[in-house]
Structure formats: structure tokens, C-alpha cells
Amino acid sequence: MTVPEIFKNTRLPVVAAPMFLVSDDRMTIASCTSGIVGTFPALNQLTTEGFEQWVINIKEALAAFQQEHPDKPCGPYGVNLIVHRSNPRVQADLEICVKHQVPLIITSLGAVKDVVEAVHSYGGVVFHDITNRRHAEKAMEAGVDGVILVSGGAGGHAGTLNPFALLSEIKSFFDGTILLAGSLSTGRDVAAARAMGADLAYMGTRFIAAKENNAPEAYKEMICEACAQDIVYTPSVSGVPANFMRQSLIQNGFDIEKLMDPASVDFGKKLTVDGEAQAWKNIWSAGHGVSAIDDVPTISELVDRLEEEYREAIRELAEEVTS
């Protein structure tokens, strides 16, 4: 298992993924104090000043928890940075991360060596989102510590490759930490990801349907009612292919039949950060893993369940091997 030292105090090999407009400081704190890795996007706060306050809130809450419960596991926290040049805040937000020595940085839309070096300067860890081999190779060149394999069926800006194929291909040349994302909703899914060779499971949609986050209640209810066939992969919302719930698209006036017709899609369309925020506020994303979600527990309850399912799956496999 190729996992950095900062993950040694976790209960499960699970990262609660940073989700646009959903993950906040409450969700991050609840995830970490439940014993997994909690993360959030810097851009979920409207300003760099607001982003820094969330970092301070998280640091103080985790320090207090560890002081009060020295024997309980407490995961590290992480921040997602959009490092593409279209994000005007990337440098200012990076400076906040360096100032507060954020343990984990997750980079998206570009693997930038200067960003990696800045994080490594204080001993931080950098993971990078990838959907194919070329992205992974560029991430390696930038010196990242790990790659997040966003495979077919993941929520948000997902890839299209089968997780078995993508994981096998990336492991053939990358020896850093590998995280697998895409349709992981249960502890058994986490065990399966580990059995496939992933070091950590990267879970997003399952954590939208939890108590402590910024998602509207109607969003959570829609996830609980949806099935895999309700997930539509389309670039029509922001110009970049992503997975959205069919019911949400219909509610916002999209014609599903036209969405499925490639000739009707404007691939040249690309929203600004503000435009995308407005679009995603009303049009809700989710992955194929909705099929296994039918309730909205607290994050503590969810992690307890994930651990029980994970341990049970491992025990069953071990018994089969030794019988």
C-alpha cells in the first residue's frame, strides 16, 4: 500500500471527495473526526479571505478533537485547487495553503510543477485528478505524490474509461499513491477498490447524501430516489462532459432526447467559474453509485457503516481463500 505518512491515523482507506458547491468546512471536519480524509474545493468560498477562514475553522476543530480524544483516529484534511489559468484565485489560494501548511492538496485541470514544489516545501502531499494515461504522465512530470483515477460512472467531470482498465494501465508505470473514483458507495466497494490495487477509495456522491454539507435537501432526496440509468453524461451544461441526474436536467428545461444527440451539443461552449457555479447550483450532478444510496445519515453514521461493510467483505474473502 503506497500511502503517505499523513494517512496513518485513518480508520478506512477513504477520501471524501471535494465537491463543487457541496463540500464545506462542516463536511470536512465531520469526515476527519470520523476517521477518514475530509476535503473541500477552495472555490466553494466566494473569496480567498473566506477560504482562509474555513481552513482556520478546520485546523482549530481538528486540534480540539485530537486533544479531547487522543485515542480516536482523526484523518487529515485537504483542499482542492483548480490550477487552470481560468481561475484568477489560484495563486492567492495557494499562498493560503502554504501559509497554513494544508496537509493535502488536490489539483484539477492541470498538473503544475510550481504548485507541487510549493506544497512539497512544507511537507505537504499533492494528488492530481486524471481520466487517462496522458494526464497521469503529465502529473508524473510535475512530481505529484498520487493520482486520482476518475473513471467512468463518477459524478461531476468524469472520465469514460472502465475502472479495471484505467487502474491496470496507470499501475503499469506509476508507483505513487493511486486513488480510485467512480461509483463507490459502500464499504464493499472500498474493499473491491483495494483488491483491484488502489491505495485509497475516492467517494463523492455517497457523501452528498449525508447530513453535514451544503447540498439542498431536495438534491439529497433526488440522489436517494435515482438509479444508475438516471445519470446523463453530457457537455451541455458547461461545455465539459459531466454526469448529471436526469430529473434535475428535466426540471431545468433540458430536452433529454436532444442531449443524447451529439449534433445538438455546442462543444465550444465553456463557462467561466462564476457561470459554472450558477449552472451547477440548479443542475445537480451525481455518479452511477446512486443505485446504492437510499438514505441521508450523519457522516459519523455513514463511516461506521462503511467500516462494517468493508471489514465484512474482507473477512468473507479471507474465509473463501483459507477454506
SEBALO-666401 format. One record per residue (C-alpha): chain; x, z, y negated; residue in three letters. Coordinates in Angstrom, 1 decimal. Example, Ala and Ser with C-alpha at 12.3 -4.5 7.8 and 13.67 -1.06 7.14 Angstrom:
BEGIN
c = A&xx = 12.3&zz = 7.8&yy = 4.5&r = ALA
c = A&xx = 13.7&zz = 7.1&yy = 1.1&r = SER
END
This chain:
BEGIN
c = A&xx = 0.0&zz = 0.0&yy = 0.0&r = MET
c = A&xx = 1.6&zz = -1.2&yy = -3.2&r = THR
c = A&xx = 0.1&zz = 1.2&yy = -5.8&r = VAL
c = A&xx = 1.9&zz = 2.6&yy = -8.9&r = PRO
c = A&xx = 2.5&zz = 6.3&yy = -9.1&r = GLU
c = A&xx = -0.2&zz = 6.9&yy = -11.7&r = ILE
c = A&xx = -2.8&zz = 6.3&yy = -9.0&r = PHE
c = A&xx = -1.6&zz = 9.1&yy = -6.7&r = LYS
c = A&xx = -4.3&zz = 11.6&yy = -7.8&r = ASN
c = A&xx = -7.4&zz = 9.5&yy = -6.9&r = THR
c = A&xx = -9.9&zz = 10.1&yy = -4.2&r = ARG
c = A&xx = -10.5&zz = 6.4&yy = -3.4&r = LEU
c = A&xx = -8.7&zz = 3.1&yy = -4.0&r = PRO
c = A&xx = -11.4&zz = 2.1&yy = -6.5&r = VAL
c = A&xx = -11.2&zz = 0.9&yy = -10.2&r = VAL
c = A&xx = -14.5&zz = 1.0&yy = -12.2&r = ALA
c = A&xx = -14.0&zz = -2.4&yy = -13.9&r = ALA
c = A&xx = -14.1&zz = -2.7&yy = -17.7&r = PRO
c = A&xx = -17.4&zz = -4.5&yy = -18.5&r = MET
c = A&xx = -18.2&zz = -6.1&yy = -21.8&r = PHE
c = A&xx = -20.8&zz = -4.1&yy = -23.8&r = LEU
c = A&xx = -21.4&zz = -1.8&yy = -20.9&r = VAL
c = A&xx = -18.3&zz = 0.4&yy = -20.3&r = SER
c = A&xx = -17.8&zz = 3.2&yy = -22.8&r = ASP
c = A&xx = -15.9&zz = 6.4&yy = -23.2&r = ASP
c = A&xx = -18.6&zz = 8.3&yy = -21.3&r = ARG
c = A&xx = -18.4&zz = 6.0&yy = -18.3&r = MET
c = A&xx = -14.6&zz = 6.1&yy = -18.3&r = THR
c = A&xx = -14.5&zz = 9.9&yy = -18.4&r = ILE
c = A&xx = -17.1&zz = 10.2&yy = -15.7&r = ALA
c = A&xx = -15.2&zz = 7.8&yy = -13.4&r = SER
c = A&xx = -11.9&zz = 9.5&yy = -13.9&r = CYS
c = A&xx = -13.2&zz = 13.0&yy = -13.4&r = THR
c = A&xx = -15.0&zz = 11.8&yy = -10.2&r = SER
c = A&xx = -11.6&zz = 10.8&yy = -8.8&r = GLY
c = A&xx = -11.4&zz = 7.1&yy = -9.4&r = ILE
c = A&xx = -9.9&zz = 4.9&yy = -12.1&r = VAL
c = A&xx = -12.1&zz = 4.5&yy = -15.2&r = GLY
c = A&xx = -11.6&zz = 1.6&yy = -17.7&r = THR
c = A&xx = -13.3&zz = 0.0&yy = -20.7&r = PHE
c = A&xx = -12.7&zz = -3.0&yy = -23.0&r = PRO
c = A&xx = -11.2&zz = -2.3&yy = -26.4&r = ALA
c = A&xx = -13.7&zz = -4.7&yy = -27.9&r = LEU
c = A&xx = -16.6&zz = -2.6&yy = -26.8&r = ASN
c = A&xx = -15.9&zz = -0.7&yy = -30.0&r = GLN
c = A&xx = -16.5&zz = -2.7&yy = -33.2&r = LEU
c = A&xx = -13.3&zz = -1.6&yy = -34.9&r = THR
c = A&xx = -9.7&zz = -0.6&yy = -33.9&r = THR
c = A&xx = -10.4&zz = 2.8&yy = -35.5&r = GLU
c = A&xx = -13.4&zz = 3.2&yy = -33.3&r = GLY
c = A&xx = -11.4&zz = 2.1&yy = -30.3&r = PHE
c = A&xx = -8.7&zz = 4.7&yy = -31.0&r = GLU
c = A&xx = -11.4&zz = 7.4&yy = -31.2&r = GLN
c = A&xx = -12.6&zz = 6.5&yy = -27.7&r = TRP
c = A&xx = -9.0&zz = 6.8&yy = -26.5&r = VAL
c = A&xx = -8.7&zz = 10.2&yy = -28.1&r = ILE
c = A&xx = -12.0&zz = 11.3&yy = -26.6&r = ASN
c = A&xx = -10.9&zz = 10.2&yy = -23.1&r = ILE
c = A&xx = -7.5&zz = 11.8&yy = -23.3&r = LYS
c = A&xx = -8.9&zz = 15.2&yy = -24.5&r = GLU
c = A&xx = -11.7&zz = 15.2&yy = -21.9&r = ALA
c = A&xx = -9.3&zz = 14.4&yy = -19.0&r = LEU
c = A&xx = -6.8&zz = 17.0&yy = -20.2&r = ALA
c = A&xx = -9.5&zz = 19.7&yy = -20.4&r = ALA
c = A&xx = -10.9&zz = 18.7&yy = -16.9&r = PHE
c = A&xx = -7.4&zz = 18.9&yy = -15.4&r = GLN
c = A&xx = -6.8&zz = 22.3&yy = -17.0&r = GLN
c = A&xx = -10.1&zz = 23.6&yy = -15.7&r = GLU
c = A&xx = -9.9&zz = 22.0&yy = -12.3&r = HIS
c = A&xx = -6.2&zz = 21.8&yy = -11.4&r = PRO
c = A&xx = -7.0&zz = 21.2&yy = -7.7&r = ASP
c = A&xx = -9.5&zz = 18.4&yy = -8.2&r = LYS
c = A&xx = -8.5&zz = 14.7&yy = -8.2&r = PRO
c = A&xx = -8.6&zz = 13.0&yy = -11.6&r = CYS
c = A&xx = -8.0&zz = 9.3&yy = -11.9&r = GLY
c = A&xx = -6.1&zz = 7.6&yy = -14.7&r = PRO
c = A&xx = -7.9&zz = 5.6&yy = -17.4&r = TYR
c = A&xx = -7.3&zz = 2.1&yy = -18.5&r = GLY
c = A&xx = -8.0&zz = -0.3&yy = -21.4&r = VAL
c = A&xx = -8.9&zz = -4.0&yy = -21.1&r = ASN
c = A&xx = -7.3&zz = -6.2&yy = -23.8&r = LEU
c = A&xx = -8.3&zz = -9.8&yy = -24.4&r = ILE
c = A&xx = -4.9&zz = -11.2&yy = -25.3&r = VAL
c = A&xx = -6.1&zz = -14.7&yy = -26.2&r = HIS
c = A&xx = -5.4&zz = -15.9&yy = -29.7&r = ARG
c = A&xx = -9.1&zz = -16.0&yy = -30.4&r = SER
c = A&xx = -9.1&zz = -12.2&yy = -30.5&r = ASN
c = A&xx = -7.9&zz = -11.1&yy = -34.0&r = PRO
c = A&xx = -7.6&zz = -7.5&yy = -33.0&r = ARG
c = A&xx = -5.2&zz = -7.8&yy = -30.1&r = VAL
c = A&xx = -2.1&zz = -6.7&yy = -31.9&r = GLN
c = A&xx = -3.7&zz = -3.8&yy = -33.7&r = ALA
c = A&xx = -5.4&zz = -2.6&yy = -30.4&r = ASP
c = A&xx = -2.1&zz = -3.0&yy = -28.5&r = LEU
c = A&xx = -0.4&zz = -0.7&yy = -31.1&r = GLU
c = A&xx = -3.1&zz = 2.0&yy = -30.4&r = ILE
c = A&xx = -2.4&zz = 1.7&yy = -26.7&r = CYS
c = A&xx = 1.3&zz = 2.1&yy = -27.3&r = VAL
c = A&xx = 0.8&zz = 5.0&yy = -29.7&r = LYS
c = A&xx = -1.3&zz = 6.9&yy = -27.2&r = HIS
c = A&xx = 0.6&zz = 5.7&yy = -24.1&r = GLN
c = A&xx = -2.5&zz = 4.4&yy = -22.3&r = VAL
c = A&xx = -1.6&zz = 4.6&yy = -18.6&r = PRO
c = A&xx = -3.2&zz = 1.3&yy = -17.5&r = LEU
c = A&xx = -3.7&zz = -1.9&yy = -19.5&r = ILE
c = A&xx = -5.8&zz = -4.8&yy = -18.0&r = ILE
c = A&xx = -5.1&zz = -8.1&yy = -19.7&r = THR
c = A&xx = -7.5&zz = -11.0&yy = -19.7&r = SER
c = A&xx = -7.4&zz = -14.6&yy = -20.9&r = LEU
c = A&xx = -3.6&zz = -14.9&yy = -21.0&r = GLY
c = A&xx = -0.6&zz = -13.2&yy = -19.5&r = ALA
c = A&xx = 1.7&zz = -12.4&yy = -22.4&r = VAL
c = A&xx = 5.2&zz = -11.2&yy = -21.7&r = LYS
c = A&xx = 5.5&zz = -9.3&yy = -25.1&r = ASP
c = A&xx = 2.3&zz = -7.3&yy = -24.2&r = VAL
c = A&xx = 3.7&zz = -6.4&yy = -20.8&r = VAL
c = A&xx = 7.0&zz = -5.3&yy = -22.3&r = GLU
c = A&xx = 5.3&zz = -3.2&yy = -24.9&r = ALA
c = A&xx = 3.3&zz = -1.4&yy = -22.2&r = VAL
c = A&xx = 6.3&zz = -1.0&yy = -20.0&r = HIS
c = A&xx = 8.3&zz = 0.5&yy = -22.9&r = SER
c = A&xx = 6.4&zz = 3.8&yy = -22.4&r = TYR
c = A&xx = 6.0&zz = 3.6&yy = -18.7&r = GLY
c = A&xx = 2.5&zz = 2.1&yy = -18.6&r = GLY
c = A&xx = 1.2&zz = -0.3&yy = -16.0&r = VAL
c = A&xx = -0.3&zz = -3.8&yy = -16.6&r = VAL
c = A&xx = -2.8&zz = -5.6&yy = -14.3&r = PHE
c = A&xx = -4.0&zz = -9.1&yy = -15.1&r = HIS
c = A&xx = -7.2&zz = -10.9&yy = -14.3&r = ASP
c = A&xx = -6.7&zz = -14.1&yy = -12.2&r = ILE
c = A&xx = -9.0&zz = -16.5&yy = -10.5&r = THR
c = A&xx = -6.5&zz = -18.9&yy = -8.9&r = ASN
c = A&xx = -2.9&zz = -19.3&yy = -7.9&r = ARG
c = A&xx = -1.7&zz = -20.8&yy = -11.2&r = ARG
c = A&xx = -3.0&zz = -17.8&yy = -13.1&r = HIS
c = A&xx = -1.2&zz = -15.5&yy = -10.7&r = ALA
c = A&xx = 2.1&zz = -17.4&yy = -11.1&r = GLU
c = A&xx = 1.9&zz = -17.1&yy = -14.8&r = LYS
c = A&xx = 1.1&zz = -13.4&yy = -14.5&r = ALA
c = A&xx = 4.2&zz = -13.0&yy = -12.4&r = MET
c = A&xx = 6.3&zz = -14.8&yy = -15.0&r = GLU
c = A&xx = 5.0&zz = -12.4&yy = -17.6&r = ALA
c = A&xx = 6.1&zz = -9.4&yy = -15.4&r = GLY
c = A&xx = 2.8&zz = -7.8&yy = -14.7&r = VAL
c = A&xx = 2.6&zz = -5.0&yy = -12.2&r = ASP
c = A&xx = -0.6&zz = -6.2&yy = -10.5&r = GLY
c = A&xx = -3.2&zz = -8.9&yy = -10.4&r = VAL
c = A&xx = -7.0&zz = -8.6&yy = -10.1&r = ILE
c = A&xx = -8.4&zz = -11.3&yy = -7.9&r = LEU
c = A&xx = -11.7&zz = -12.2&yy = -9.5&r = VAL
c = A&xx = -13.2&zz = -14.1&yy = -6.6&r = SER
c = A&xx = -16.5&zz = -16.0&yy = -6.1&r = GLY
c = A&xx = -19.5&zz = -13.7&yy = -6.5&r = GLY
c = A&xx = -18.0&zz = -11.4&yy = -9.1&r = ALA
c = A&xx = -20.0&zz = -10.5&yy = -12.2&r = GLY
c = A&xx = -19.0&zz = -11.8&yy = -15.6&r = GLY
c = A&xx = -16.5&zz = -14.6&yy = -15.9&r = HIS
c = A&xx = -15.9&zz = -15.0&yy = -12.2&r = ALA
c = A&xx = -13.9&zz = -17.4&yy = -10.2&r = GLY
c = A&xx = -15.3&zz = -19.6&yy = -7.4&r = THR
c = A&xx = -12.8&zz = -19.1&yy = -4.5&r = LEU
c = A&xx = -13.6&zz = -17.2&yy = -1.4&r = ASN
c = A&xx = -12.0&zz = -13.7&yy = -1.4&r = PRO
c = A&xx = -10.4&zz = -14.2&yy = 2.0&r = PHE
c = A&xx = -8.7&zz = -17.4&yy = 0.9&r = ALA
c = A&xx = -7.7&zz = -16.2&yy = -2.5&r = LEU
c = A&xx = -6.3&zz = -12.9&yy = -1.2&r = LEU
c = A&xx = -4.3&zz = -14.6&yy = 1.6&r = SER
c = A&xx = -2.9&zz = -17.1&yy = -0.8&r = GLU
c = A&xx = -1.8&zz = -14.6&yy = -3.5&r = ILE
c = A&xx = -0.3&zz = -12.2&yy = -1.0&r = LYS
c = A&xx = 1.9&zz = -15.0&yy = 0.3&r = SER
c = A&xx = 4.1&zz = -14.9&yy = -2.8&r = PHE
c = A&xx = 3.1&zz = -11.9&yy = -4.9&r = PHE
c = A&xx = 4.4&zz = -8.4&yy = -3.9&r = ASP
c = A&xx = 2.9&zz = -6.3&yy = -6.7&r = GLY
c = A&xx = -0.4&zz = -4.4&yy = -6.6&r = THR
c = A&xx = -3.4&zz = -6.5&yy = -5.6&r = ILE
c = A&xx = -6.9&zz = -5.7&yy = -6.6&r = LEU
c = A&xx = -9.9&zz = -7.5&yy = -5.2&r = LEU
c = A&xx = -13.1&zz = -8.1&yy = -7.2&r = ALA
c = A&xx = -16.3&zz = -9.8&yy = -6.2&r = GLY
c = A&xx = -19.5&zz = -8.4&yy = -4.6&r = SER
c = A&xx = -18.1&zz = -5.0&yy = -3.8&r = LEU
c = A&xx = -20.9&zz = -2.4&yy = -4.0&r = SER
c = A&xx = -20.4&zz = 0.1&yy = -1.1&r = THR
c = A&xx = -17.7&zz = 2.2&yy = 0.4&r = GLY
c = A&xx = -17.7&zz = -0.1&yy = 3.4&r = ARG
c = A&xx = -16.9&zz = -2.9&yy = 1.0&r = ASP
c = A&xx = -13.9&zz = -0.9&yy = -0.2&r = VAL
c = A&xx = -12.8&zz = -0.4&yy = 3.3&r = ALA
c = A&xx = -13.1&zz = -4.1&yy = 4.0&r = ALA
c = A&xx = -11.1&zz = -5.0&yy = 0.9&r = ALA
c = A&xx = -8.3&zz = -2.6&yy = 2.2&r = ARG
c = A&xx = -8.5&zz = -4.1&yy = 5.7&r = ALA
c = A&xx = -8.0&zz = -7.6&yy = 4.1&r = MET
c = A&xx = -4.8&zz = -6.4&yy = 2.4&r = GLY
c = A&xx = -6.0&zz = -5.5&yy = -1.1&r = ALA
c = A&xx = -4.5&zz = -2.3&yy = -2.5&r = ASP
c = A&xx = -7.4&zz = -1.4&yy = -4.7&r = LEU
c = A&xx = -11.1&zz = -2.4&yy = -4.9&r = ALA
c = A&xx = -12.3&zz = -3.5&yy = -8.4&r = TYR
c = A&xx = -16.0&zz = -2.7&yy = -8.8&r = MET
c = A&xx = -18.2&zz = -3.7&yy = -11.7&r = GLY
c = A&xx = -21.9&zz = -4.5&yy = -11.1&r = THR
c = A&xx = -22.3&zz = -1.3&yy = -9.0&r = ARG
c = A&xx = -21.2&zz = 0.8&yy = -12.0&r = PHE
c = A&xx = -23.7&zz = -0.9&yy = -14.4&r = ILE
c = A&xx = -26.5&zz = 0.7&yy = -12.3&r = ALA
c = A&xx = -25.2&zz = 4.2&yy = -13.0&r = ALA
c = A&xx = -26.3&zz = 6.8&yy = -15.5&r = LYS
c = A&xx = -23.3&zz = 7.1&yy = -17.8&r = GLU
c = A&xx = -22.8&zz = 3.8&yy = -19.5&r = ASN
c = A&xx = -24.0&zz = 1.7&yy = -22.4&r = ASN
c = A&xx = -26.3&zz = -0.7&yy = -20.4&r = ALA
c = A&xx = -30.0&zz = -0.7&yy = -21.3&r = PRO
c = A&xx = -32.3&zz = 0.9&yy = -18.7&r = GLU
c = A&xx = -34.1&zz = -2.5&yy = -18.3&r = ALA
c = A&xx = -30.7&zz = -4.0&yy = -17.4&r = TYR
c = A&xx = -30.1&zz = -1.4&yy = -14.7&r = LYS
c = A&xx = -33.7&zz = -1.9&yy = -13.3&r = GLU
c = A&xx = -33.1&zz = -5.6&yy = -13.1&r = MET
c = A&xx = -30.0&zz = -5.1&yy = -11.1&r = ILE
c = A&xx = -31.8&zz = -2.9&yy = -8.6&r = CYS
c = A&xx = -34.6&zz = -5.5&yy = -8.2&r = GLU
c = A&xx = -32.3&zz = -8.5&yy = -7.9&r = ALA
c = A&xx = -30.8&zz = -10.2&yy = -4.8&r = CYS
c = A&xx = -27.8&zz = -12.5&yy = -4.4&r = ALA
c = A&xx = -30.0&zz = -15.6&yy = -4.8&r = GLN
c = A&xx = -30.9&zz = -14.4&yy = -8.3&r = ASP
c = A&xx = -27.4&zz = -14.8&yy = -9.6&r = ILE
c = A&xx = -26.8&zz = -18.1&yy = -11.5&r = VAL
c = A&xx = -23.3&zz = -19.3&yy = -12.2&r = TYR
c = A&xx = -23.3&zz = -21.3&yy = -15.5&r = THR
c = A&xx = -21.2&zz = -22.0&yy = -18.6&r = PRO
c = A&xx = -24.4&zz = -22.5&yy = -20.7&r = SER
c = A&xx = -24.4&zz = -19.0&yy = -22.2&r = VAL
c = A&xx = -21.0&zz = -19.0&yy = -23.9&r = SER
c = A&xx = -19.2&zz = -22.2&yy = -22.7&r = GLY
c = A&xx = -17.2&zz = -20.5&yy = -20.0&r = VAL
c = A&xx = -18.7&zz = -20.2&yy = -16.4&r = PRO
c = A&xx = -20.1&zz = -16.8&yy = -15.7&r = ALA
c = A&xx = -22.6&zz = -15.2&yy = -13.4&r = ASN
c = A&xx = -25.9&zz = -14.1&yy = -14.9&r = PHE
c = A&xx = -29.2&zz = -12.8&yy = -13.5&r = MET
c = A&xx = -31.9&zz = -15.5&yy = -13.2&r = ARG
c = A&xx = -34.6&zz = -13.1&yy = -14.5&r = GLN
c = A&xx = -32.5&zz = -12.4&yy = -17.7&r = SER
c = A&xx = -31.9&zz = -16.2&yy = -18.3&r = LEU
c = A&xx = -35.6&zz = -16.9&yy = -18.0&r = ILE
c = A&xx = -36.5&zz = -14.1&yy = -20.3&r = GLN
c = A&xx = -34.2&zz = -15.6&yy = -22.9&r = ASN
c = A&xx = -35.7&zz = -19.0&yy = -22.8&r = GLY
c = A&xx = -33.3&zz = -20.8&yy = -20.4&r = PHE
c = A&xx = -34.7&zz = -23.6&yy = -18.2&r = ASP
c = A&xx = -33.2&zz = -22.8&yy = -14.7&r = ILE
c = A&xx = -33.6&zz = -26.3&yy = -13.5&r = GLU
c = A&xx = -31.6&zz = -27.7&yy = -16.4&r = LYS
c = A&xx = -28.9&zz = -25.0&yy = -15.9&r = LEU
c = A&xx = -28.4&zz = -26.4&yy = -12.4&r = MET
c = A&xx = -27.9&zz = -29.9&yy = -13.8&r = ASP
c = A&xx = -24.3&zz = -30.4&yy = -14.8&r = PRO
c = A&xx = -25.2&zz = -33.3&yy = -17.1&r = ALA
c = A&xx = -27.2&zz = -30.9&yy = -19.3&r = SER
c = A&xx = -24.3&zz = -28.4&yy = -19.9&r = VAL
c = A&xx = -22.2&zz = -28.5&yy = -23.0&r = ASP
c = A&xx = -18.7&zz = -27.7&yy = -21.6&r = PHE
c = A&xx = -17.2&zz = -28.0&yy = -25.1&r = GLY
c = A&xx = -19.2&zz = -25.0&yy = -26.4&r = LYS
c = A&xx = -17.2&zz = -21.8&yy = -26.8&r = LYS
c = A&xx = -18.5&zz = -18.8&yy = -28.7&r = LEU
c = A&xx = -16.5&zz = -16.6&yy = -31.0&r = THR
c = A&xx = -16.1&zz = -12.9&yy = -29.9&r = VAL
c = A&xx = -19.0&zz = -11.9&yy = -32.2&r = ASP
c = A&xx = -21.1&zz = -14.8&yy = -30.9&r = GLY
c = A&xx = -20.4&zz = -13.9&yy = -27.3&r = GLU
c = A&xx = -21.3&zz = -10.3&yy = -27.9&r = ALA
c = A&xx = -24.6&zz = -11.3&yy = -29.3&r = GLN
c = A&xx = -25.3&zz = -13.6&yy = -26.3&r = ALA
c = A&xx = -24.3&zz = -11.0&yy = -23.6&r = TRP
c = A&xx = -26.3&zz = -8.3&yy = -25.4&r = LYS
c = A&xx = -29.5&zz = -10.1&yy = -24.4&r = ASN
c = A&xx = -28.4&zz = -12.1&yy = -21.4&r = ILE
c = A&xx = -27.3&zz = -9.8&yy = -18.6&r = TRP
c = A&xx = -24.5&zz = -10.5&yy = -16.1&r = SER
c = A&xx = -24.2&zz = -9.3&yy = -12.6&r = ALA
c = A&xx = -22.4&zz = -10.3&yy = -9.3&r = GLY
c = A&xx = -23.7&zz = -11.1&yy = -5.9&r = HIS
c = A&xx = -23.3&zz = -7.5&yy = -5.0&r = GLY
c = A&xx = -26.7&zz = -6.7&yy = -6.5&r = VAL
c = A&xx = -28.1&zz = -7.1&yy = -3.0&r = SER
c = A&xx = -26.7&zz = -3.7&yy = -2.0&r = ALA
c = A&xx = -27.9&zz = -1.9&yy = -5.2&r = ILE
c = A&xx = -31.3&zz = -0.2&yy = -5.4&r = ASP
c = A&xx = -30.8&zz = 3.0&yy = -7.4&r = ASP
c = A&xx = -29.2&zz = 4.4&yy = -10.6&r = VAL
c = A&xx = -27.2&zz = 7.5&yy = -9.6&r = PRO
c = A&xx = -24.7&zz = 9.5&yy = -11.8&r = THR
c = A&xx = -21.2&zz = 8.3&yy = -11.4&r = ILE
c = A&xx = -20.2&zz = 11.5&yy = -9.6&r = SER
c = A&xx = -23.0&zz = 11.0&yy = -7.1&r = GLU
c = A&xx = -22.0&zz = 7.3&yy = -6.7&r = LEU
c = A&xx = -18.4&zz = 8.2&yy = -6.0&r = VAL
c = A&xx = -19.4&zz = 10.8&yy = -3.5&r = ASP
c = A&xx = -21.4&zz = 8.2&yy = -1.7&r = ARG
c = A&xx = -18.7&zz = 5.6&yy = -1.8&r = LEU
c = A&xx = -16.2&zz = 8.0&yy = -0.3&r = GLU
c = A&xx = -18.6&zz = 9.0&yy = 2.5&r = GLU
c = A&xx = -19.2&zz = 5.3&yy = 3.3&r = GLU
c = A&xx = -15.5&zz = 4.5&yy = 3.1&r = TYR
c = A&xx = -14.4&zz = 7.3&yy = 5.4&r = ARG
c = A&xx = -17.2&zz = 6.5&yy = 7.9&r = GLU
c = A&xx = -16.2&zz = 2.8&yy = 8.0&r = ALA
c = A&xx = -12.5&zz = 3.7&yy = 8.6&r = ILE
c = A&xx = -13.5&zz = 6.2&yy = 11.4&r = ARG
c = A&xx = -15.6&zz = 3.7&yy = 13.1&r = GLU
c = A&xx = -12.9&zz = 1.1&yy = 13.1&r = LEU
c = A&xx = -10.3&zz = 3.6&yy = 14.3&r = ALA
c = A&xx = -12.6&zz = 4.6&yy = 17.2&r = GLU
c = A&xx = -13.0&zz = 1.0&yy = 18.2&r = GLU
c = A&xx = -9.3&zz = 0.4&yy = 18.2&r = VAL
c = A&xx = -8.5&zz = 3.5&yy = 20.2&r = THR
c = A&xx = -11.4&zz = 3.3&yy = 22.7&r = SER
END
